[in-house]
Amino acid sequence: MIADRRQFIIGAISLVGGNALLASCKGEPNIKPTDIAKTGPLFYSVAELELVTRLSDLILPRTETPGAIDAGVPAMLDGLMDQWANSKTQSNHRKDLTDIKAELDANSRGNFIAAENSVAEAGLREFDKAAFSDDHAHFAYQSLKQLIEVAYAASEAGSETYRRDPVPGYWDPAVPINTL
């Protein structure tokens, strides 16, 4: 089980092929989310950023806890893809986003981004179910969804949401088996 923000960030870097770079940094990740309001996206096109933002918001919406948008997930993913992903991973990611958008558009009356929330949610729910089925597994979407979740968990808001408390009580690593 992943226990802290550092492990989440390392996992996110690994998802985009950054193991070699991470090794050269002695395991200390330093991903800077893009300041999208100031610079615009550094990796994503505006259309790609809209898709990633919409997906992030629908996958991890704001409830009584902050959602993916509140946690800056699209900015984190833009920074991750810009700073850590190699050119092959970047190219594959762009192609995957195009494929995912086409599927979501087909499930959302033609335009997933502009669709009303209820239509977009239903389209995503249908796509998500198919993407995780044995018959029609969509590994690119599975990876993107995992990346969104890892970026959220690596954020300050996400780490608070996912914070787990250790089991209360005393832990003794040397308990004789006959006393259990």
BAFI-3210 file (N, C-alpha, C; in Angstrom, 3 decimals, decimal comma, padded with zeros to 6 digits):
// residues 180
n [1|2|3|4|5|6|7|8|9|10|11|12|13|14|15|16|17|18|19|20|21|22|23|24|25|26|27|28|29|30|31|32|33|34|35|36|37|38|39|40|41|42|43|44|45|46|47|48|49|50|51|52|53|54|55|56|57|58|59|60|61|62|63|64|65|66|67|68|69|70|71|72|73|74|75|76|77|78|79|80|81|82|83|84|85|86|87|88|89|90|91|92|93|94|95|96|97|98|99|100|101|102|103|104|105|106|107|108|109|110|111|112|113|114|115|116|117|118|119|120|121|122|123|124|125|126|127|128|129|130|131|132|133|134|135|136|137|138|139|140|141|142|143|144|145|146|147|148|149|150|151|152|153|154|155|156|157|158|159|160|161|162|163|164|165|166|167|168|169|170|171|172|173|174|175|176|177|178|179|180]
n.u [000,845|000,509|001,922|002,561|002,812|005,173|005,619|003,343|003,890|006,221|005,110|003,433|005,306|006,558|004,471|004,490|006,833|009,205|011,235|014,043|014,916|014,071|015,694|018,133|017,780|018,051|015,755|014,212|011,564|010,632|008,300|006,780|003,696|002,035|001,573|-001,172|-002,966|-001,268|000,707|-000,557|-001,193|001,702|002,353|-000,063|-002,457|-004,977|-007,450|-006,836|-006,264|-008,782|-010,183|-008,775|-009,251|-012,072|-012,458|-011,014|-012,547|-014,997|-014,292|-013,154|-014,972|-015,793|-016,899|-017,885|-015,293|-012,311|-012,200|-010,709|-010,138|-009,940|-007,673|-005,752|-005,167|-005,210|-003,204|-001,019|-000,740|-000,149|002,309|003,745|003,736|005,082|007,573|008,612|007,879|009,058|009,685|008,399|006,478|005,015|003,978|002,457|000,632|-000,766|-002,016|-003,556|-005,295|-006,737|-008,032|-009,545|-011,183|-012,696|-014,180|-015,600|-017,020|-018,723|-020,293|-021,579|-023,478|-022,126|-020,387|-018,387|-017,046|-018,594|-021,056|-023,987|-023,712|-025,049|-025,330|-022,651|-021,638|-023,109|-022,176|-019,457|-019,627|-020,620|-018,517|-016,407|-017,200|-017,107|-014,408|-013,091|-013,880|-013,494|-013,815|-013,586|-011,342|-009,768|-006,854|-005,412|-007,192|-007,597|-005,048|-004,857|-006,933|-005,934|-003,641|-004,777|-005,969|-003,695|-002,274|-004,062|-004,026|-001,408|-001,431|-001,751|-004,375|-005,491|-003,889|-004,677|-007,339|-007,060|-005,745|-004,610|-005,069|-002,874|-003,321|-004,787|-003,301|-000,977|001,884|003,584|006,377|007,358|005,711|004,959|003,762|001,992|000,584|-001,303]
n.v [-001,183|002,255|004,798|007,545|010,984|011,247|008,636|008,385|010,321|009,272|006,956|008,091|009,240|006,936|005,820|007,326|006,645|007,539|006,299|006,046|008,713|009,308|007,625|008,859|011,090|010,301|009,249|011,414|013,050|015,906|017,427|020,044|021,474|022,858|026,343|027,093|029,229|031,360|030,733|029,149|025,833|023,715|021,316|020,026|020,623|023,170|021,896|019,265|019,737|020,590|018,170|016,508|017,970|017,867|015,060|014,602|016,075|014,709|012,126|012,427|014,231|017,347|016,993|016,619|016,774|018,142|018,177|016,784|018,974|021,058|020,170|020,560|018,738|018,606|020,524|019,354|016,989|018,094|019,308|016,993|015,499|017,312|017,703|015,171|012,980|011,017|011,561|009,552|008,561|010,899|011,267|008,896|009,347|011,591|010,470|008,534|010,200|011,341|009,056|008,307|010,549|010,397|008,049|008,845|011,039|009,710|008,373|010,433|011,953|013,259|015,413|015,332|017,167|019,544|018,630|018,416|017,959|015,609|014,080|013,811|012,452|010,041|009,083|008,774|006,891|004,659|004,250|003,806|001,447|-000,363|-000,081|-001,304|-003,875|-007,377|-008,059|-005,724|-004,223|-001,164|-000,071|002,322|004,240|003,157|003,547|006,359|007,081|005,984|007,553|010,084|009,622|009,029|011,439|013,085|011,949|012,515|015,203|017,979|018,332|015,876|014,072|014,601|013,800|011,078|010,276|007,934|006,456|004,868|001,579|001,678|001,324|-000,903|-002,217|-005,173|-006,613|-009,120|-011,374|-014,307|-017,178|-018,896|-017,241|-015,899]
n.w [000,000|-000,757|001,112|001,542|000,283|-001,235|-002,195|-003,795|-005,757|-006,882|-007,943|-009,884|-011,609|-012,495|-013,958|-016,285|-017,485|-016,271|-014,808|-015,204|-015,106|-012,522|-011,009|-011,437|-009,924|-007,363|-006,182|-005,327|-006,183|-008,124|-009,230|-010,826|-010,786|-013,604|-013,926|-014,976|-015,254|-015,486|-017,479|-019,315|-020,645|-020,687|-021,873|-022,799|-025,426|-025,774|-026,183|-025,362|-022,679|-021,824|-022,048|-020,211|-017,904|-017,710|-017,483|-015,093|-013,286|-013,389|-012,617|-010,068|-008,377|-006,682|-003,417|-000,128|000,335|-001,189|-004,782|-007,805|-009,463|-007,612|-006,332|-008,222|-010,262|-013,225|-013,813|-012,531|-014,030|-016,522|-015,930|-015,214|-017,621|-019,241|-017,936|-017,236|-018,885|-021,608|-025,156|-026,660|-024,851|-024,486|-027,087|-027,386|-025,319|-026,227|-028,502|-027,217|-025,755|-027,845|-028,864|-026,594|-026,282|-028,649|-028,177|-025,880|-026,888|-028,656|-026,826|-025,594|-026,965|-029,014|-028,147|-025,646|-023,981|-024,053|-023,320|-021,223|-017,680|-016,733|-019,063|-019,872|-017,627|-017,766|-020,224|-019,629|-017,561|-018,951|-020,777|-018,984|-017,709|-019,870|-020,535|-018,459|-018,656|-019,406|-022,060|-023,657|-022,895|-022,245|-022,169|-022,275|-021,308|-018,751|-017,677|-017,789|-016,052|-013,686|-013,448|-013,031|-010,544|-008,994|-009,211|-007,884|-005,304|-004,675|-004,320|-002,024|-001,050|-001,777|-000,360|002,204|002,058|001,519|003,720|005,989|009,094|011,314|012,680|015,815|019,050|020,731|019,177|018,846|017,652|018,169|019,049|020,737|019,040|020,345|022,029|020,672]
ca.u [000,000|001,264|001,665|002,732|002,801|006,380|005,388|002,364|004,566|007,097|004,231|002,987|006,446|006,736|003,414|004,821|008,134|010,282|012,077|015,465|015,138|013,889|016,891|019,212|017,475|018,157|014,448|013,561|010,836|010,386|007,416|006,112|002,473|002,030|000,716|-001,953|-003,548|-000,207|001,443|-001,281|-000,576|003,020|002,347|-001,358|-003,139|-006,150|-008,467|-006,416|-006,432|-010,220|-010,551|-008,187|-009,959|-013,427|-012,325|-010,593|-013,678|-016,035|-013,760|-013,001|-015,656|-015,840|-018,009|-017,523|-013,839|-011,912|-012,138|-009,476|-009,875|-009,470|-006,333|-004,821|-004,757|-004,812|-001,914|-000,003|-000,519|000,543|003,705|004,321|003,986|006,076|008,878|009,114|007,602|009,922|008,930|007,532|005,358|004,201|003,278|001,442|-000,382|-001,604|-002,838|-004,530|-006,313|-007,575|-008,886|-010,472|-012,177|-013,609|-015,100|-016,476|-017,933|-019,738|-021,180|-022,125|-024,236|-021,287|-019,373|-018,214|-016,610|-019,681|-022,301|-024,461|-023,080|-025,725|-025,013|-021,226|-021,488|-023,633|-021,232|-018,239|-019,965|-020,710|-017,163|-015,615|-017,606|-016,552|-012,945|-012,584|-014,407|-012,537|-014,021|-013,235|-010,433|-009,173|-005,739|-005,018|-008,095|-007,294|-003,818|-005,158|-007,728|-005,005|-002,774|-005,588|-006,117|-002,389|-001,980|-004,920|-003,513|-000,116|-001,660|-001,981|-005,788|-005,706|-003,233|-005,541|-008,527|-006,687|-004,935|-005,038|-004,515|-002,408|-004,157|-004,477|-002,877|000,423|002,339|004,740|006,828|007,881|004,702|004,999|002,596|001,031|-000,178|-002,281]
ca.v [000,000|003,493|005,417|008,983|011,756|010,946|007,377|008,647|011,040|008,297|006,108|008,857|009,339|005,604|005,604|007,988|006,204|008,345|005,561|006,364|010,049|009,245|007,008|009,844|012,091|009,610|008,995|012,622|013,663|017,332|017,791|021,305|021,637|024,021|027,468|027,218|030,567|032,304|030,389|028,218|024,508|023,577|020,106|019,806|021,658|023,641|020,846|018,150|020,180|020,556|016,763|016,051|018,681|017,303|013,714|014,719|016,567|013,686|010,957|012,813|015,516|017,954|016,584|017,263|016,907|018,764|017,311|016,797|020,339|021,791|019,668|020,928|017,539|018,873|021,227|018,370|016,102|018,877|019,393|015,653|015,146|018,244|017,614|013,827|011,993|011,089|011,923|008,443|008,561|012,069|010,978|007,888|009,960|012,426|009,555|007,954|011,212|011,434|007,854|008,384|011,588|009,876|007,118|009,599|011,814|008,778|008,025|011,655|012,713|013,999|016,318|015,049|018,369|020,526|017,985|018,669|017,031|014,312|013,364|013,463|011,423|008,776|008,643|008,305|005,665|003,599|004,017|003,263|000,056|-001,123|-000,004|-002,210|-005,220|-008,304|-008,121|-004,493|-003,462|000,030|000,129|003,733|004,909|002,656|004,223|007,765|007,165|005,752|008,724|011,134|009,263|009,154|012,874|013,605|011,468|013,162|016,611|018,232|018,053|014,440|013,331|014,760|012,987|009,671|010,017|006,758|006,401|003,522|000,839|002,140|000,306|-001,282|-003,219|-005,927|-007,422|-010,432|-012,042|-015,764|-017,664|-019,538|-016,232|-015,255]
ca.w [000,000|-000,829|002,407|001,652|-000,970|-002,010|-002,908|-004,849|-006,832|-007,542|-008,747|-011,055|-012,528|-013,082|-014,942|-017,553|-017,984|-015,729|-013,868|-015,387|-014,551|-011,078|-010,455|-011,463|-008,893|-006,083|-005,590|-004,845|-007,288|-008,027|-010,325|-010,565|-011,582|-014,481|-013,531|-016,203|-015,322|-015,852|-018,701|-020,170|-020,524|-021,299|-022,691|-023,436|-026,201|-025,045|-026,281|-024,502|-021,297|-021,537|-021,845|-018,946|-016,838|-017,608|-016,927|-013,696|-012,500|-013,293|-011,908|-008,654|-008,218|-005,354|-002,556|001,141|000,247|-002,456|-005,951|-008,597|-009,942|-006,430|-006,021|-009,286|-011,011|-014,611|-013,815|-012,164|-015,171|-017,544|-015,491|-015,276|-019,022|-019,787|-017,285|-016,991|-019,931|-022,778|-026,358|-027,053|-023,919|-024,819|-028,334|-027,080|-024,470|-027,102|-029,301|-026,292|-025,460|-029,045|-028,885|-025,462|-026,592|-029,677|-027,509|-024,987|-027,730|-029,160|-025,703|-024,980|-027,966|-029,952|-027,613|-024,223|-023,260|-023,968|-022,900|-019,867|-016,736|-016,672|-020,303|-019,802|-016,592|-018,300|-021,253|-018,959|-016,839|-019,959|-021,276|-017,892|-017,532|-021,002|-020,501|-017,441|-018,879|-020,012|-023,504|-024,365|-022,033|-022,852|-021,251|-022,248|-020,371|-017,413|-017,240|-017,549|-014,825|-012,577|-013,347|-012,400|-009,133|-008,342|-009,107|-006,818|-004,020|-004,434|-003,981|-000,597|-000,771|-001,903|000,723|003,382|001,827|001,585|004,917|006,747|010,440|011,646|013,618|017,172|020,015|020,828|018,212|019,323|016,515|018,599|019,868|020,569|018,335|021,252|022,777|019,780]
c.u [000,890|000,903|001,783|002,800|004,011|006,191|004,362|003,040|005,503|006,274|003,758|004,104|006,667|005,700|003,729|006,242|009,317|011,212|013,550|015,783|015,041|015,119|018,038|019,003|017,518|016,819|013,711|012,845|010,624|009,573|006,726|004,857|002,580|001,121|-000,103|-002,555|-002,521|000,396|000,617|-000,630|000,765|003,097|001,054|-001,744|-004,342|-007,237|-008,111|-006,601|-007,913|-010,677|-010,041|-008,908|-011,353|-013,396|-011,977|-011,761|-014,764|-015,566|-013,636|-013,647|-015,532|-017,085|-017,796|-016,012|-013,489|-011,864|-010,815|-009,138|-009,329|-008,026|-005,311|-004,340|-004,398|-003,458|-000,771|000,304|000,191|002,028|004,422|004,669|005,054|007,475|009,461|008,928|008,580|009,058|007,996|006,293|004,435|003,364|002,151|000,295|-001,326|-002,549|-003,932|-005,646|-007,273|-008,550|-009,942|-011,568|-013,169|-014,633|-016,093|-017,467|-019,069|-020,746|-021,915|-022,813|-023,365|-020,232|-019,294|-017,895|-017,788|-020,990|-022,685|-023,857|-023,735|-025,415|-023,553|-020,983|-021,965|-022,695|-019,955|-018,500|-020,012|-019,319|-016,298|-015,934|-017,010|-015,027|-012,336|-013,151|-013,336|-012,621|-013,492|-012,276|-009,767|-008,044|-005,285|-005,900|-007,827|-006,069|-004,076|-005,958|-006,831|-004,093|-003,513|-005,704|-004,801|-002,018|-002,820|-004,363|-002,181|-000,264|-001,874|-003,421|-006,065|-005,073|-004,017|-006,783|-008,223|-005,904|-005,489|-004,337|-004,029|-003,359|-003,794|-004,033|-001,394|000,741|003,606|005,189|007,279|006,907|004,831|003,688|001,552|000,232|-001,240|-003,633]
c.v [001,245|004,335|006,935|009,647|011,421|009,662|007,551|009,332|010,099|007,369|006,817|008,982|008,006|005,335|006,247|007,707|006,980|007,621|005,911|007,738|010,047|008,651|008,019|010,948|011,498|009,492|010,205|013,314|015,151|017,765|019,086|021,372|022,903|025,094|027,837|028,612|031,585|032,003|029,629|026,858|024,461|022,350|019,976|020,957|022,100|022,555|019,645|018,508|020,181|019,123|016,254|016,705|018,092|015,901|013,768|015,120|015,508|012,448|011,238|014,185|016,067|017,432|017,319|017,404|017,563|017,731|017,460|018,196|021,180|021,423|019,992|019,762|017,849|019,583|020,280|017,449|016,829|019,005|018,060|015,279|016,047|017,978|016,210|012,850|012,151|011,319|010,807|008,396|009,738|011,820|009,961|008,481|010,825|011,555|008,939|008,943|011,374|010,261|007,903|009,402|011,099|008,922|007,868|010,456|010,927|008,417|009,230|012,559|013,655|014,917|016,174|016,311|019,324|019,939|018,416|017,612|015,654|013,465|012,912|012,365|010,062|008,219|008,098|006,995|004,468|003,230|003,349|001,775|-000,816|-001,180|-000,963|-003,630|-006,091|-008,293|-006,906|-003,627|-002,330|000,472|001,583|004,512|004,450|003,373|005,691|007,937|006,959|006,958|009,892|010,866|009,408|010,629|013,509|013,211|012,127|014,633|016,764|017,900|016,557|013,649|013,465|013,881|011,511|009,313|008,806|006,796|004,991|002,856|001,285|000,979|000,005|-002,350|-003,867|-006,847|-008,825|-011,130|-013,553|-016,272|-018,271|-018,541|-015,548|-015,894]
c.w [000,000|000,387|002,428|000,276|-001,834|-002,811|-004,020|-006,037|-007,592|-008,423|-010,003|-012,077|-013,221|-014,159|-016,281|-017,987|-017,447|-014,783|-013,994|-014,824|-013,037|-010,410|-010,415|-010,430|-007,496|-005,383|-005,081|-006,001|-007,060|-009,237|-009,943|-011,425|-012,424|-013,897|-014,760|-016,351|-015,815|-017,221|-019,731|-020,028|-021,250|-022,207|-023,480|-024,347|-025,370|-025,049|-025,397|-023,035|-020,904|-021,267|-020,505|-017,762|-016,625|-017,000|-015,443|-012,809|-012,345|-012,523|-010,410|-008,438|-006,800|-004,643|-001,247|001,258|-001,082|-003,587|-006,683|-009,109|-008,794|-006,106|-007,109|-010,137|-012,464|-014,713|-013,473|-013,345|-016,309|-017,195|-015,598|-016,709|-019,637|-019,233|-017,219|-018,135|-021,091|-024,015|-026,814|-026,158|-024,208|-026,068|-028,112|-026,260|-025,310|-027,945|-028,421|-025,971|-026,639|-029,111|-027,782|-025,747|-027,634|-029,059|-026,628|-025,768|-028,242|-028,068|-025,123|-026,003|-028,786|-029,385|-026,092|-023,430|-023,030|-023,459|-021,485|-018,947|-016,725|-017,901|-020,281|-018,773|-017,092|-019,362|-020,651|-018,224|-017,795|-020,481|-020,219|-017,687|-018,637|-020,931|-019,492|-017,574|-019,529|-021,526|-024,252|-023,557|-022,818|-021,923|-021,179|-021,273|-018,943|-016,849|-016,927|-016,261|-013,601|-012,366|-012,691|-010,904|-008,370|-008,183|-008,001|-005,448|-003,670|-004,057|-002,477|-000,219|-000,800|-000,784|002,019|003,261|002,026|002,846|005,662|008,092|010,700|012,638|015,029|018,065|019,902|019,791|018,759|018,188|016,893|019,544|019,658|019,987|019,271|022,083|021,923|019,876]
res [m|i|a|d|r|r|q|f|i|i|g|a|i|s|l|v|g|g|n|a|l|l|a|s|c|k|g|e|p|n|i|k|p|t|d|i|a|k|t|g|p|l|f|y|s|v|a|e|l|e|l|v|t|r|l|s|d|l|i|l|p|r|t|e|t|p|g|a|i|d|a|g|v|p|a|m|l|d|g|l|m|d|q|w|a|n|s|k|t|q|s|n|h|r|k|d|l|t|d|i|k|a|e|l|d|a|n|s|r|g|n|f|i|a|a|e|n|s|v|a|e|a|g|l|r|e|f|d|k|a|a|f|s|d|d|h|a|h|f|a|y|q|s|l|k|q|l|i|e|v|a|y|a|a|s|e|a|g|s|e|t|y|r|r|d|p|v|p|g|y|w|d|p|a|v|p|i|n|t|l]
***
